[in-house]
Amino acid sequence: MTVHKGISPLIAAVLLIAFTMAIASIFAQWVPDLLDNTQQSVSDTSDTVLDASQARLDISQASYSSGSGNITVVLQNSGQTEMNNFTITAYGEKPVQRNVDFSLSQNGIATVELNTSSKPDRVEVSSRNLPVSAEEETIQSSGGSVPSPMTNSDFQVKQ
């Protein structure tokens, strides 16, 4: 009859405690970083939500010139925070989208021109730095060209 011996219960308890302490020390170094990152992420998100709640973007006019093929959109920042980095999309037979980088301060007005192949059904403008957008479905038509101090460009921003 052969008797197999295992490790003594005292050594097993010491190894178990040592293993538990090693795992605890790894988590003790990792958890504070995780909490700091999570706290910073929540803080950044709440700042963005607060800014977005104070932002308001309006399209005060949208007109299409069949002569030049340009749609002119007049934007107004009616909110209490500055907006910048806009995406303008004209939806029609063939949607056209442009990203533009300019700032629109509080109560600021900007005129944006976008070259399209046909009169769009609607125009949407959104800010890329805040979750704010505006949409206009009533687009005025004109046969001539829309007056513009800038030429030879399919996209213009005037402030």
C-alpha positions, -999 to +999 in steps of 0.1 A: +000+000+000+014+033-011+007+065+008+008+097-012+015+128+008+003+162-003+015+195+010+008+203+045-023+225+053-001+252+067+019+256+035-013+255+015-028+283+036+004+304+032+004+299-006-032+308-008-027+340+012+003+349-009-015+344-041-045+365-029-022+393-019-005+393-053-038+396-071-050+423-047-018+444-053-023+442-091-059+454-087-049+481-062-027+497-089-052+493-117-085+504-101-075+541-093-065+546-129-098+531-140-118+554-117-099+585-127-105+577-164-141+571-158-145+602-138-128+623-165-150+608-192-182+615-172-170+651-166-162+657-203-196+643-213-215+664-188-196+695-201-207+687-236-243+681-226-243+714-207-229+733-237-254+716-260-283+726-238-272+762-242-267+760-279-292+768-306-286+767-343-311+782-367-313+784-405-328+818-411-329+814-449-322+789-475-324+797-512-314+779-544-302+796-576-309+776-607-285+798-627-255+791-606-266+758-590-257+772-556-278+768-525-272+797-500-279+790-464-279+817-437-271+803-403-276+820-370-263+810-335-292+819-312-277+801-283-254+810-255-223+791-266-199+792-295-202+765-321-177+755-348-169+728-373-201+723-393-214+697-416-238+710-443-260+685-462-283+693-491-308+664-498-321+662-533-317+639-563-281+636-553-272+645-517-242+668-513-223+671-480-195+694-470-175+698-438-165+734-430-144+747-402-154+781-389-166+795-356-201+809-351-201+830-319-232+838-298-258+857-320-234+853-349-246+850-385-229+832-413-238+826-450-228+793-465-230+784-502-230+749-515-229+738-552-256+713-560-267+697-593-304+704-586-327+721-561-326+702-529-357+691-510-341+701-476-309+713-460-294+701-427-266+718-408-250+703-377-221+713-355-194+687-351-183+699-317-218+699-302-248+676-308-268+705-323-284+706-357-309+726-378-330+716-408-349+736-434-374+722-458-386+755-473-360+764-499-367+795-520-359+794-557-345+821-579-336+820-616-305+842-614-273+838-594-272+845-557-250+876-551-217+865-536-184+884-530-165+851-535-163+833-569-149+802-585-156+779-556-183+753-550-183+761-513-181+794-495-184+807-460-190+844-454-193+859-420 
